[in-house]
Amino acid sequence: MPAGEPIEIRETPFSLTPDDVEPGAAPVTAARRRTRTIVLSSLLAVGLAAVAALGWFYWQIHSQRDATLSLPSRIGELALDTSENAQNTADYLQTALSAEVDLDRTVGAVYHADADRDVLFFGGSTLLWSPERDLNTSFDLISDEQGAVTDLHDVDAGALGGTMKCGTTKTESGDLAVCGWADHGSLALAMFLNRPVPEAATLMRQMRDAIQTRN
């Protein structure tokens, strides 16, 4: 360009029209845009579902973690047995449970009922990240002491939530119903003499309502 000659500036430096698309370049069609929108929407939905699930998990921990177990003198037909033999049995069960599950505080008791229908109860409180897994581990304690717990199945945990299971174990005197509950703040087991499993499950919920509180 000769010196001193003015530089020509175009009013439109470049164009966005299809005429300027390089040969061979694939245009973004409506179908491709629609596919991209569907993919992005699906990823967003998955992300929101994951956040919701994580929020629900931590809400459960927060609402269940501060649990206290206390032993009332009566629960319906059951009366707390304060004899030395009953206390020794309760202490033994607490110690055995603590060896299976790491608990901050433990309780144990024998509750007496007529017609030789006593209940042996033991449990404890702590922060439990995996309540169902810890409950299954605690059933192994009874399996070691009495024989395998069979027909272990979920039952209604009641208003306090968490998980509750019941099953049956063999003893020298016959079948023994066994139930347990666990949530993010507590875990407990009970053995029911001379009671069928459905009755034991109902009584376990009644006992839990009387024994467990949350701060």
N, C-alpha and C positions, 0 to 999 in steps of 0.2 A: 504494500500500500504506500503511495507517495507520501512524503512528509507533508504535514499541514492539512491533509485532506480529512474532513470530518468522518467520525466513526458512525456508522449507521446502526441504530438500536431499534430492534423490532418491537412493535407494540405488544405482541404476544410472544414471550420467550420460548414457550413450548406449548404443545397441544395435548389434551387428554382424550382426544377423539380416537375411535378405533382405527383411523387411518394411520396413526403413528405406532401402532402395535407392531413389534418386530415379527417378521414372517416366521411361522411355525409356533408362535406362542399360543397356548390354549386360553381362550377367553374364560372368565369366571361366569359360568352359566348359573341360571336360577336353581337348577338341581343341586349343583355343588354348594351354593350358598345355603340351601335348605339342609343339606347333609351336615354342613359345618355347624349350623345352628342346633340341629338335633344332638350332635356329639357334645357341644358345649353345654347344652341344657342337661344332658344326662350326667356329665361330670359334675355340674353344679348340684344336681339332685343327690348324687352319691355323697358329695362332700357335706351337704346339709344333713343327710341322714347320719353320717358318721359323727358329726358334731352333736346332733340330738342324742344319739346313743351314749356318747361319752358324758354329756351333761346329765342324762338320766342315771348313769352309773355313779357319778360323784354325788348326785343328789341323794341317792340311796345311802351311800356311805355317811354323808353328813347327817341324815335324819335318823340313822340307826346306831351310830358308833358309840354314843354315850349311854350305855345300858347298865342297869344295876339289877342284880338278882338278890332277893331277900326271901326268907322262909317264914311265912305266916304260920301261926299255931294251928289254924284250921283252913282247909280248902274243901268246901262242900262236905262230903261224908268222910274226908280224910282228916286224921288228927296227927300232929307231929309227935313222933315217938322220941322221947327225951332220955330213954334208958341208955346205960353205958354200952350195952351191946349194939344198939342202933347207932350210937355215935361212932363207935369203932368201925362199923360197916361203912358209914358215910365217909369217915376219914380215909379209909382204904380206897374207896371209889374215887374220891377227889384226887388222891395221889396218883392213882392209875391214869386218870384222865389227863392230868397235868403232864404226864410222861408222853402222852400221845399228841396233845395240842398245847401250844404255848399260850397260857392264860395269865392275865394279871391278877385276878381274884377268882377264887373257887368257892362253891358252896356244895353241901351234900346233906341229905336227910333221908330218913325212913319215915314214911307216912303210913299210919295204921288204919286199917278198915276192917269191918266185921267180915266173918266168913273166910278168914285167911286170904284177904284180897289186898294185901299191903302193896305199897309202891316204893321202890328205891329210886331216889332222884339225886342227880349230881350234875353240876354244870359250872360255868364260869363266864367271865366277861373280859373282853379285850377287843382291839381293832382287828377284824378278820377281813382280809382282802378277798378271799375265796371261800365264803361260808359253806357252800355245798361240798366242796372238796374236803374241808376240815370236818364236816359232819360225817362224810363217808369214812374218813380216817378214824373218827371216834367210834364208829360201829365196829371197827376192827378190834377195839379193846374188848368188847363183849364177846366177839368171836374167839378171842384168845382165852377168855375166862370160862365161857359156857359152851362154845361150839358156834359154828357159822350161823350168822343171821340170814335167814332165807326169806324169799318173797319180799324183799325190801322194796318199797314203792312210795311214791309221793302221796301225801295227803294234804288236805286244806290246812294252811298254816295259820289261819285266823286273821284278825284285824292287825296284828303286829307285823305281818308280812314275813319276808325271808323264805326259808324252805323248811319243810317238816316231812319226815319220812317215818314209816313204821314197817316192822317185819316181825319175824318169829325166830326164837332160838330154842334149842332143846336143852332140858335140864333133867336131872334124875327123877324129878317129880312130875315131869310132863312139859308141854309147850309153854313158853314164856313170851308174852307180847313185849316188844321193845319199840319205843318211839324216841325221836330226837328232833330238836329244832336247831337252826342256826341262822343268824343274820350277820350284819357287819359289826355288831357290838357284843354278841353273846352266842353261847352254844350250850346245849343241855341235853341230857339223855335220861330216860326213865325206863324201869323194868316193872311190868305189871303182873302181879301174881293172880292166876285164876280169872283172867279177863280176856275175851276175844279181842282181836286187833281193832275192829271198828269202835268198840267201847273204849279201848285204850287211847285211840286217836282223839276221841271226843274229850276224854279226861285230861289228856296232855294239853289240849288247847285251854281247858279250864285252869289247869295248873299254871300254864304260862301267863295267862291274864292276871293271876294272883301273885306270881313271883317276879315277873319282869316289869321294870319301869324304865323310862328314858328321860334323861335330863333335857 
